[in-house]
Each structure stands twice: as C-alpha cells, then as structure tokens.
Amino acid sequence: MNRLTFLQLVFITMLCTPVISSARCLSGDCSDGYGTMLEFNGDEYTGEFESGLRHGRGEYHWTNGDIYVGDYKNDSRTGQGFYTWRKGNTEGGTYRGYYLKGRHHGLGVRRWPDGEEYIGEWKHGKRHGQGTYTYVSGEMKSGDWKSNQFVKSVSVEAFGKARVAESNKNYEVAFIWYKAAAERGHAEAQNKIGALHHDGYGERYWDLYELEGGNATAVKWFKKAANQGNVSAMCSLHEIYSDTYAESDGILQDDDEAAKWNKMASGQCFY
C-alpha cells in the first residue's frame, strides 16, 4: 500500500467513525461551584462541583427516567441519597439511605413497587448486617443478612444496640434496631415504637421509615407489648383511651377500654 492510499484510508475511517460529544456545562460553574452539566449521553446533573467533578450535593437525571438526589464525592454517589427508579423499570421503587462509590452501603431503606421492603444495613450494594425484609404476603424476616441472604433472627441483641444508638443520639440507627426487635416480638421494643408514634418523635428519628405518627399506629404497637405483660404499654393505652383529644388521631375516647388496660396494669396507671 503506497503512502497516498494509506492516508486516504485513514481519512475515510475518520469520516465514518461516530463523533462522541463530551459533556458540556449548561449553566453556572461546573468546575468549582454550582452548575448544570449535560452529559454526552443526554443525562443531566445539577449540583455542586469541585475540580470539574460532581462533589457535594446534587441531583442526577438519567435519560431513562431514573433520578438520584443526594451526596457525591469525586464524581461518585457517596453519602446520603434518595434514588427513584422510573415507573415501569424492572427494578422499580426507591432507595433512601447511604451510598459508597455508587452502591448502597450502610443504613438504608429499599422499597419495591409490589410493596416489599427492606430496612437495615447494606454492604457494597447487598443486604448485609442487621435488617428487616417485609414480603407482599406480610411475612417478615428480621435479623442478620449476608450478601443478600437471611442468616438468623435477632431480638434482644437488636434492642441492646438500639439503646446504645439512642444514648449516642444516633436516632436513625436506633429506630432500625428498635423496629427489628419489635417485629421479632420484643415487648419493650414494641412499647418504644408505640411511644415514638404517640409522642411524635418521628422527625428526630430521621425519615428512613417515614413514621406516620399518631395514636392509631401507636395503639397497634402498644397492644402488642401490653399483651406480653408490658405495664408501660398498658398505661399508655389507658392514657390514649382516656384522652378526649385522641379522636383527632382516629381513636375514640373509651372509658371502658381505658379502665380495662388500667385493671390489667393492676391499677398502676395515672392520667
């Protein structure tokens, strides 16, 4: 092949090769500040940048409809974030929690479109550590997980970890442990979950589980605990059914019901 033919071939090859556009800054400062970047594939990111990388708080929209809002570090989802899969996506649903290098890592809640849910610990994108999985049927598996596989149930251990986390004011961790213990039948944990709903401490416990609050949910948990002999839960039920203001939360004042729970508590309740 002579030199001319070779150069012609190179030129033709260049013409036939698709040109891949680089990302471009649509607005703001996409180097060291706040801006909006359009990726070459059509994805769009709006948020904080450092040295030209996504770094800080931001929002990323994929062309397929998926959305992530949360923390970035060195161009990777790392920190706290909320991911929404587009409707119709085979994955579907949402994830709220911690990330490390783009994968679920730490505490988080994964909800699927069919109603299934996992709340607990993750490691490199897999359920790993303490957590509770709730199936569509209502069946729950709460305890240790390793690489997405359920290993063993937990109750007392989870309650102890919840107390430690709460004393350290790490409320999001505390709630996960209380919830895990309560769902495995730990009476004091059930009483605690009831109290959180009744007293309105949900905001303090982050929004991992999106506490509904109110007496209706509180009563459900108090009754679970009271039926196991938890006196504190019995007295909380006595208080709720004695309260004329409870009706606003869907629970009617009922003196007979209040008296019943006080009697079960051997008259220890005062309201």
PyMOL commands that set and color helices and strands:
alter all, ss='L'
color gray80, all
select helices_A, chain A and resi 3-16+156-167+171-183+187-199+202-205+215-226+231-242+246-249+255-264
alter helices_A, ss='H'
color red, helices_A
select strands_A, chain A and resi 24-28+34-38+44-50+53-61+67-73+76-84+94-100+103-111+117-123+126-134+140-146+149-153
alter strands_A, ss='S'
color yellow, strands_A
deselect
rebuild
show_as cartoon
